[in-house]
């Protein structure tokens, strides 16, 4: 089983682009606090597809807190003759969480079919 749940804050604004004629892809960074006394932070690259990608692009911005469910995807490619690899999270459920008091941020769940 390949499943991941993360809660964190966006480290970048959402980048939305078209992939082919009918597909939309949103990408953004997410910082996740490990918790605990001497807490460390992990950073993830997130991909979201189609209608959910459009909703994320419309409502999310750097600093916004979200929860997501998704799966890990491992990719490899060559860049200037060097082999590269990365693990990213492909989100199939994104929930917009409330921000600090008075920020006007609302909870907004959105779920889409897994890509």
Phi and psi in radians as a Rosetta constraint file:
Dihedral C 1 N 2 CA 2 C 2 CIRCULARHARMONIC -2.079 0.35
Dihedral N 2 CA 2 C 2 N 3 CIRCULARHARMONIC 1.730 0.35
Dihedral C 2 N 3 CA 3 C 3 CIRCULARHARMONIC -2.534 0.35
Dihedral N 3 CA 3 C 3 N 4 CIRCULARHARMONIC 2.454 0.35
Dihedral C 3 N 4 CA 4 C 4 CIRCULARHARMONIC -2.466 0.35
Dihedral N 4 CA 4 C 4 N 5 CIRCULARHARMONIC 2.481 0.35
Dihedral C 4 N 5 CA 5 C 5 CIRCULARHARMONIC -2.203 0.35
Dihedral N 5 CA 5 C 5 N 6 CIRCULARHARMONIC 2.239 0.35
Dihedral C 5 N 6 CA 6 C 6 CIRCULARHARMONIC -2.329 0.35
Dihedral N 6 CA 6 C 6 N 7 CIRCULARHARMONIC 2.550 0.35
Dihedral C 6 N 7 CA 7 C 7 CIRCULARHARMONIC -2.239 0.35
Dihedral N 7 CA 7 C 7 N 8 CIRCULARHARMONIC 2.200 0.35
Dihedral C 7 N 8 CA 8 C 8 CIRCULARHARMONIC -2.975 0.35
Dihedral N 8 CA 8 C 8 N 9 CIRCULARHARMONIC -2.959 0.35
Dihedral C 8 N 9 CA 9 C 9 CIRCULARHARMONIC -2.018 0.35
Dihedral N 9 CA 9 C 9 N 10 CIRCULARHARMONIC 2.453 0.35
Dihedral C 9 N 10 CA 10 C 10 CIRCULARHARMONIC -1.111 0.35
Dihedral N 10 CA 10 C 10 N 11 CIRCULARHARMONIC 2.347 0.35
Dihedral C 10 N 11 CA 11 C 11 CIRCULARHARMONIC -1.724 0.35
Dihedral N 11 CA 11 C 11 N 12 CIRCULARHARMONIC -0.164 0.35
Dihedral C 11 N 12 CA 12 C 12 CIRCULARHARMONIC -2.466 0.35
Dihedral N 12 CA 12 C 12 N 13 CIRCULARHARMONIC 2.850 0.35
Dihedral C 12 N 13 CA 13 C 13 CIRCULARHARMONIC -1.259 0.35
Dihedral N 13 CA 13 C 13 N 14 CIRCULARHARMONIC 2.800 0.35
Dihedral C 13 N 14 CA 14 C 14 CIRCULARHARMONIC -1.334 0.35
Dihedral N 14 CA 14 C 14 N 15 CIRCULARHARMONIC 2.280 0.35
Dihedral C 14 N 15 CA 15 C 15 CIRCULARHARMONIC -1.771 0.35
Dihedral N 15 CA 15 C 15 N 16 CIRCULARHARMONIC 2.031 0.35
Dihedral C 15 N 16 CA 16 C 16 CIRCULARHARMONIC -1.892 0.35
Dihedral N 16 CA 16 C 16 N 17 CIRCULARHARMONIC 2.316 0.35
Dihedral C 16 N 17 CA 17 C 17 CIRCULARHARMONIC -2.516 0.35
Dihedral N 17 CA 17 C 17 N 18 CIRCULARHARMONIC 2.781 0.35
Dihedral C 17 N 18 CA 18 C 18 CIRCULARHARMONIC -1.560 0.35
Dihedral N 18 CA 18 C 18 N 19 CIRCULARHARMONIC 2.391 0.35
Dihedral C 18 N 19 CA 19 C 19 CIRCULARHARMONIC -2.171 0.35
Dihedral N 19 CA 19 C 19 N 20 CIRCULARHARMONIC 1.752 0.35
Dihedral C 19 N 20 CA 20 C 20 CIRCULARHARMONIC 1.388 0.35
Dihedral N 20 CA 20 C 20 N 21 CIRCULARHARMONIC -2.959 0.35
Dihedral C 20 N 21 CA 21 C 21 CIRCULARHARMONIC -1.321 0.35
Dihedral N 21 CA 21 C 21 N 22 CIRCULARHARMONIC -0.657 0.35
Dihedral C 21 N 22 CA 22 C 22 CIRCULARHARMONIC -2.047 0.35
Dihedral N 22 CA 22 C 22 N 23 CIRCULARHARMONIC 0.085 0.35
Dihedral C 22 N 23 CA 23 C 23 CIRCULARHARMONIC -1.927 0.35
Dihedral N 23 CA 23 C 23 N 24 CIRCULARHARMONIC 2.508 0.35
Dihedral C 23 N 24 CA 24 C 24 CIRCULARHARMONIC -2.134 0.35
Dihedral N 24 CA 24 C 24 N 25 CIRCULARHARMONIC 2.477 0.35
Dihedral C 24 N 25 CA 25 C 25 CIRCULARHARMONIC -2.279 0.35
Dihedral N 25 CA 25 C 25 N 26 CIRCULARHARMONIC 2.198 0.35
Dihedral C 25 N 26 CA 26 C 26 CIRCULARHARMONIC -1.938 0.35
Dihedral N 26 CA 26 C 26 N 27 CIRCULARHARMONIC 2.403 0.35
Dihedral C 26 N 27 CA 27 C 27 CIRCULARHARMONIC -2.280 0.35
Dihedral N 27 CA 27 C 27 N 28 CIRCULARHARMONIC 2.508 0.35
Dihedral C 27 N 28 CA 28 C 28 CIRCULARHARMONIC -2.804 0.35
Dihedral N 28 CA 28 C 28 N 29 CIRCULARHARMONIC 2.865 0.35
Dihedral C 28 N 29 CA 29 C 29 CIRCULARHARMONIC -1.669 0.35
Dihedral N 29 CA 29 C 29 N 30 CIRCULARHARMONIC 2.637 0.35
Dihedral C 29 N 30 CA 30 C 30 CIRCULARHARMONIC -2.369 0.35
Dihedral N 30 CA 30 C 30 N 31 CIRCULARHARMONIC 2.256 0.35
Dihedral C 30 N 31 CA 31 C 31 CIRCULARHARMONIC -1.763 0.35
Dihedral N 31 CA 31 C 31 N 32 CIRCULARHARMONIC 2.244 0.35
Dihedral C 31 N 32 CA 32 C 32 CIRCULARHARMONIC -2.149 0.35
Dihedral N 32 CA 32 C 32 N 33 CIRCULARHARMONIC 2.094 0.35
Dihedral C 32 N 33 CA 33 C 33 CIRCULARHARMONIC -1.333 0.35
Dihedral N 33 CA 33 C 33 N 34 CIRCULARHARMONIC 2.273 0.35
Dihedral C 33 N 34 CA 34 C 34 CIRCULARHARMONIC -1.280 0.35
Dihedral N 34 CA 34 C 34 N 35 CIRCULARHARMONIC -0.322 0.35
Dihedral C 34 N 35 CA 35 C 35 CIRCULARHARMONIC 1.471 0.35
Dihedral N 35 CA 35 C 35 N 36 CIRCULARHARMONIC 3.010 0.35
Dihedral C 35 N 36 CA 36 C 36 CIRCULARHARMONIC 1.659 0.35
Dihedral N 36 CA 36 C 36 N 37 CIRCULARHARMONIC 3.057 0.35
Dihedral C 36 N 37 CA 37 C 37 CIRCULARHARMONIC -1.101 0.35
Dihedral N 37 CA 37 C 37 N 38 CIRCULARHARMONIC -0.921 0.35
Dihedral C 37 N 38 CA 38 C 38 CIRCULARHARMONIC -1.811 0.35
Dihedral N 38 CA 38 C 38 N 39 CIRCULARHARMONIC 1.040 0.35
Dihedral C 38 N 39 CA 39 C 39 CIRCULARHARMONIC -1.035 0.35
Dihedral N 39 CA 39 C 39 N 40 CIRCULARHARMONIC 2.374 0.35
Dihedral C 39 N 40 CA 40 C 40 CIRCULARHARMONIC -1.893 0.35
Dihedral N 40 CA 40 C 40 N 41 CIRCULARHARMONIC 2.873 0.35
Dihedral C 40 N 41 CA 41 C 41 CIRCULARHARMONIC -2.091 0.35
Dihedral N 41 CA 41 C 41 N 42 CIRCULARHARMONIC 2.378 0.35
Dihedral C 41 N 42 CA 42 C 42 CIRCULARHARMONIC -1.845 0.35
Dihedral N 42 CA 42 C 42 N 43 CIRCULARHARMONIC 2.566 0.35
Dihedral C 42 N 43 CA 43 C 43 CIRCULARHARMONIC -2.082 0.35
Dihedral N 43 CA 43 C 43 N 44 CIRCULARHARMONIC 2.326 0.35
Dihedral C 43 N 44 CA 44 C 44 CIRCULARHARMONIC -2.241 0.35
Dihedral N 44 CA 44 C 44 N 45 CIRCULARHARMONIC 2.626 0.35
Dihedral C 44 N 45 CA 45 C 45 CIRCULARHARMONIC -1.733 0.35
Dihedral N 45 CA 45 C 45 N 46 CIRCULARHARMONIC 2.234 0.35
Dihedral C 45 N 46 CA 46 C 46 CIRCULARHARMONIC -1.988 0.35
Dihedral N 46 CA 46 C 46 N 47 CIRCULARHARMONIC 2.406 0.35
Dihedral C 46 N 47 CA 47 C 47 CIRCULARHARMONIC -2.101 0.35
Dihedral N 47 CA 47 C 47 N 48 CIRCULARHARMONIC 2.403 0.35
Dihedral C 47 N 48 CA 48 C 48 CIRCULARHARMONIC -2.350 0.35
Dihedral N 48 CA 48 C 48 N 49 CIRCULARHARMONIC 2.446 0.35
Dihedral C 48 N 49 CA 49 C 49 CIRCULARHARMONIC -1.970 0.35
Dihedral N 49 CA 49 C 49 N 50 CIRCULARHARMONIC 2.687 0.35
Dihedral C 49 N 50 CA 50 C 50 CIRCULARHARMONIC 1.005 0.35
Dihedral N 50 CA 50 C 50 N 51 CIRCULARHARMONIC -2.306 0.35
Dihedral C 50 N 51 CA 51 C 51 CIRCULARHARMONIC -1.037 0.35
Dihedral N 51 CA 51 C 51 N 52 CIRCULARHARMONIC -0.697 0.35
Dihedral C 51 N 52 CA 52 C 52 CIRCULARHARMONIC -1.102 0.35
Dihedral N 52 CA 52 C 52 N 53 CIRCULARHARMONIC -0.610 0.35
Dihedral C 52 N 53 CA 53 C 53 CIRCULARHARMONIC -1.075 0.35
Dihedral N 53 CA 53 C 53 N 54 CIRCULARHARMONIC -0.738 0.35
Dihedral C 53 N 54 CA 54 C 54 CIRCULARHARMONIC -1.124 0.35
Dihedral N 54 CA 54 C 54 N 55 CIRCULARHARMONIC -0.729 0.35
Dihedral C 54 N 55 CA 55 C 55 CIRCULARHARMONIC -1.117 0.35
Dihedral N 55 CA 55 C 55 N 56 CIRCULARHARMONIC -0.753 0.35
Dihedral C 55 N 56 CA 56 C 56 CIRCULARHARMONIC -1.066 0.35
Dihedral N 56 CA 56 C 56 N 57 CIRCULARHARMONIC -0.754 0.35
Dihedral C 56 N 57 CA 57 C 57 CIRCULARHARMONIC -1.118 0.35
Dihedral N 57 CA 57 C 57 N 58 CIRCULARHARMONIC -0.612 0.35
Dihedral C 57 N 58 CA 58 C 58 CIRCULARHARMONIC -1.292 0.35
Dihedral N 58 CA 58 C 58 N 59 CIRCULARHARMONIC -0.594 0.35
Dihedral C 58 N 59 CA 59 C 59 CIRCULARHARMONIC -2.033 0.35
Dihedral N 59 CA 59 C 59 N 60 CIRCULARHARMONIC -0.218 0.35
Dihedral C 59 N 60 CA 60 C 60 CIRCULARHARMONIC -1.824 0.35
Dihedral N 60 CA 60 C 60 N 61 CIRCULARHARMONIC 2.620 0.35
Dihedral C 60 N 61 CA 61 C 61 CIRCULARHARMONIC -2.613 0.35
Dihedral N 61 CA 61 C 61 N 62 CIRCULARHARMONIC 2.877 0.35
Dihedral C 61 N 62 CA 62 C 62 CIRCULARHARMONIC -0.861 0.35
Dihedral N 62 CA 62 C 62 N 63 CIRCULARHARMONIC 2.315 0.35
Dihedral C 62 N 63 CA 63 C 63 CIRCULARHARMONIC 1.685 0.35
Dihedral N 63 CA 63 C 63 N 64 CIRCULARHARMONIC -0.312 0.35
Dihedral C 63 N 64 CA 64 C 64 CIRCULARHARMONIC -1.211 0.35
Dihedral N 64 CA 64 C 64 N 65 CIRCULARHARMONIC 2.430 0.35
Dihedral C 64 N 65 CA 65 C 65 CIRCULARHARMONIC -1.590 0.35
Dihedral N 65 CA 65 C 65 N 66 CIRCULARHARMONIC 2.330 0.35
Dihedral C 65 N 66 CA 66 C 66 CIRCULARHARMONIC -2.424 0.35
Dihedral N 66 CA 66 C 66 N 67 CIRCULARHARMONIC 2.842 0.35
Dihedral C 66 N 67 CA 67 C 67 CIRCULARHARMONIC -2.082 0.35
Dihedral N 67 CA 67 C 67 N 68 CIRCULARHARMONIC 2.545 0.35
Dihedral C 67 N 68 CA 68 C 68 CIRCULARHARMONIC -2.534 0.35
Dihedral N 68 CA 68 C 68 N 69 CIRCULARHARMONIC 2.705 0.35
Dihedral C 68 N 69 CA 69 C 69 CIRCULARHARMONIC -2.125 0.35
Dihedral N 69 CA 69 C 69 N 70 CIRCULARHARMONIC 2.491 0.35
Dihedral C 69 N 70 CA 70 C 70 CIRCULARHARMONIC -2.995 0.35
Dihedral N 70 CA 70 C 70 N 71 CIRCULARHARMONIC -2.748 0.35
Dihedral C 70 N 71 CA 71 C 71 CIRCULARHARMONIC -2.372 0.35
Dihedral N 71 CA 71 C 71 N 72 CIRCULARHARMONIC 2.766 0.35
Dihedral C 71 N 72 CA 72 C 72 CIRCULARHARMONIC -1.536 0.35
Dihedral N 72 CA 72 C 72 N 73 CIRCULARHARMONIC 2.469 0.35
Dihedral C 72 N 73 CA 73 C 73 CIRCULARHARMONIC -2.280 0.35
Dihedral N 73 CA 73 C 73 N 74 CIRCULARHARMONIC 2.230 0.35
Dihedral C 73 N 74 CA 74 C 74 CIRCULARHARMONIC -1.746 0.35
Dihedral N 74 CA 74 C 74 N 75 CIRCULARHARMONIC 2.234 0.35
Dihedral C 74 N 75 CA 75 C 75 CIRCULARHARMONIC -2.187 0.35
Dihedral N 75 CA 75 C 75 N 76 CIRCULARHARMONIC 2.561 0.35
Dihedral C 75 N 76 CA 76 C 76 CIRCULARHARMONIC -2.258 0.35
Dihedral N 76 CA 76 C 76 N 77 CIRCULARHARMONIC 2.614 0.35
Dihedral C 76 N 77 CA 77 C 77 CIRCULARHARMONIC -2.821 0.35
Dihedral N 77 CA 77 C 77 N 78 CIRCULARHARMONIC 2.966 0.35
Dihedral C 77 N 78 CA 78 C 78 CIRCULARHARMONIC -1.904 0.35
Dihedral N 78 CA 78 C 78 N 79 CIRCULARHARMONIC 2.379 0.35
Dihedral C 78 N 79 CA 79 C 79 CIRCULARHARMONIC -2.273 0.35
Dihedral N 79 CA 79 C 79 N 80 CIRCULARHARMONIC 1.926 0.35
Dihedral C 79 N 80 CA 80 C 80 CIRCULARHARMONIC 0.929 0.35
Dihedral N 80 CA 80 C 80 N 81 CIRCULARHARMONIC 0.755 0.35
Dihedral C 80 N 81 CA 81 C 81 CIRCULARHARMONIC 1.440 0.35
Dihedral N 81 CA 81 C 81 N 82 CIRCULARHARMONIC -0.062 0.35
Dihedral C 81 N 82 CA 82 C 82 CIRCULARHARMONIC -1.811 0.35
Dihedral N 82 CA 82 C 82 N 83 CIRCULARHARMONIC 2.373 0.35
Dihedral C 82 N 83 CA 83 C 83 CIRCULARHARMONIC -1.313 0.35
Dihedral N 83 CA 83 C 83 N 84 CIRCULARHARMONIC 2.294 0.35
Dihedral C 83 N 84 CA 84 C 84 CIRCULARHARMONIC -2.155 0.35
Dihedral N 84 CA 84 C 84 N 85 CIRCULARHARMONIC 2.729 0.35
Dihedral C 84 N 85 CA 85 C 85 CIRCULARHARMONIC -2.612 0.35
Dihedral N 85 CA 85 C 85 N 86 CIRCULARHARMONIC 2.759 0.35
Dihedral C 85 N 86 CA 86 C 86 CIRCULARHARMONIC -2.757 0.35
Dihedral N 86 CA 86 C 86 N 87 CIRCULARHARMONIC 2.668 0.35
Dihedral C 86 N 87 CA 87 C 87 CIRCULARHARMONIC -1.964 0.35
Dihedral N 87 CA 87 C 87 N 88 CIRCULARHARMONIC 2.275 0.35
Dihedral C 87 N 88 CA 88 C 88 CIRCULARHARMONIC -2.241 0.35
Dihedral N 88 CA 88 C 88 N 89 CIRCULARHARMONIC 2.850 0.35
Dihedral C 88 N 89 CA 89 C 89 CIRCULARHARMONIC -1.769 0.35
Dihedral N 89 CA 89 C 89 N 90 CIRCULARHARMONIC 2.171 0.35
Dihedral C 89 N 90 CA 90 C 90 CIRCULARHARMONIC -1.700 0.35
Dihedral N 90 CA 90 C 90 N 91 CIRCULARHARMONIC 1.890 0.35
Dihedral C 90 N 91 CA 91 C 91 CIRCULARHARMONIC -1.484 0.35
Dihedral N 91 CA 91 C 91 N 92 CIRCULARHARMONIC 2.347 0.35
Dihedral C 91 N 92 CA 92 C 92 CIRCULARHARMONIC -1.995 0.35
Dihedral N 92 CA 92 C 92 N 93 CIRCULARHARMONIC -0.114 0.35
Dihedral C 92 N 93 CA 93 C 93 CIRCULARHARMONIC -2.523 0.35
Dihedral N 93 CA 93 C 93 N 94 CIRCULARHARMONIC 2.180 0.35
Dihedral C 93 N 94 CA 94 C 94 CIRCULARHARMONIC -2.196 0.35
Dihedral N 94 CA 94 C 94 N 95 CIRCULARHARMONIC 2.267 0.35
Dihedral C 94 N 95 CA 95 C 95 CIRCULARHARMONIC -2.085 0.35
Dihedral N 95 CA 95 C 95 N 96 CIRCULARHARMONIC 2.161 0.35
Dihedral C 95 N 96 CA 96 C 96 CIRCULARHARMONIC -1.415 0.35
Dihedral N 96 CA 96 C 96 N 97 CIRCULARHARMONIC 2.128 0.35
Dihedral C 96 N 97 CA 97 C 97 CIRCULARHARMONIC -1.709 0.35
Dihedral N 97 CA 97 C 97 N 98 CIRCULARHARMONIC 2.756 0.35
Dihedral C 97 N 98 CA 98 C 98 CIRCULARHARMONIC -1.142 0.35
Dihedral N 98 CA 98 C 98 N 99 CIRCULARHARMONIC 2.553 0.35
Dihedral C 98 N 99 CA 99 C 99 CIRCULARHARMONIC -1.587 0.35
Dihedral N 99 CA 99 C 99 N 100 CIRCULARHARMONIC -2.878 0.35
Dihedral C 99 N 100 CA 100 C 100 CIRCULARHARMONIC -1.035 0.35
Dihedral N 100 CA 100 C 100 N 101 CIRCULARHARMONIC 2.700 0.35
Dihedral C 100 N 101 CA 101 C 101 CIRCULARHARMONIC -0.908 0.35
Dihedral N 101 CA 101 C 101 N 102 CIRCULARHARMONIC 2.334 0.35
Dihedral C 101 N 102 CA 102 C 102 CIRCULARHARMONIC 1.447 0.35
Dihedral N 102 CA 102 C 102 N 103 CIRCULARHARMONIC 0.079 0.35
Dihedral C 102 N 103 CA 103 C 103 CIRCULARHARMONIC -1.429 0.35
Dihedral N 103 CA 103 C 103 N 104 CIRCULARHARMONIC -0.275 0.35
Dihedral C 103 N 104 CA 104 C 104 CIRCULARHARMONIC 1.440 0.35
Dihedral N 104 CA 104 C 104 N 105 CIRCULARHARMONIC -0.029 0.35
Dihedral C 104 N 105 CA 105 C 105 CIRCULARHARMONIC -1.291 0.35
Dihedral N 105 CA 105 C 105 N 106 CIRCULARHARMONIC 2.348 0.35
Dihedral C 105 N 106 CA 106 C 106 CIRCULARHARMONIC -1.998 0.35
Dihedral N 106 CA 106 C 106 N 107 CIRCULARHARMONIC 2.747 0.35
Dihedral C 106 N 107 CA 107 C 107 CIRCULARHARMONIC -1.340 0.35
Dihedral N 107 CA 107 C 107 N 108 CIRCULARHARMONIC 2.254 0.35
Dihedral C 107 N 108 CA 108 C 108 CIRCULARHARMONIC -2.499 0.35
Dihedral N 108 CA 108 C 108 N 109 CIRCULARHARMONIC 1.659 0.35
Dihedral C 108 N 109 CA 109 C 109 CIRCULARHARMONIC -1.335 0.35
Dihedral N 109 CA 109 C 109 N 110 CIRCULARHARMONIC 2.554 0.35
Dihedral C 109 N 110 CA 110 C 110 CIRCULARHARMONIC -2.591 0.35
Dihedral N 110 CA 110 C 110 N 111 CIRCULARHARMONIC 2.218 0.35
Dihedral C 110 N 111 CA 111 C 111 CIRCULARHARMONIC -2.193 0.35
Dihedral N 111 CA 111 C 111 N 112 CIRCULARHARMONIC 2.441 0.35
Dihedral C 111 N 112 CA 112 C 112 CIRCULARHARMONIC -2.337 0.35
Dihedral N 112 CA 112 C 112 N 113 CIRCULARHARMONIC 2.841 0.35
Dihedral C 112 N 113 CA 113 C 113 CIRCULARHARMONIC -1.075 0.35
Dihedral N 113 CA 113 C 113 N 114 CIRCULARHARMONIC 2.467 0.35
Dihedral C 113 N 114 CA 114 C 114 CIRCULARHARMONIC -1.114 0.35
Dihedral N 114 CA 114 C 114 N 115 CIRCULARHARMONIC 2.424 0.35
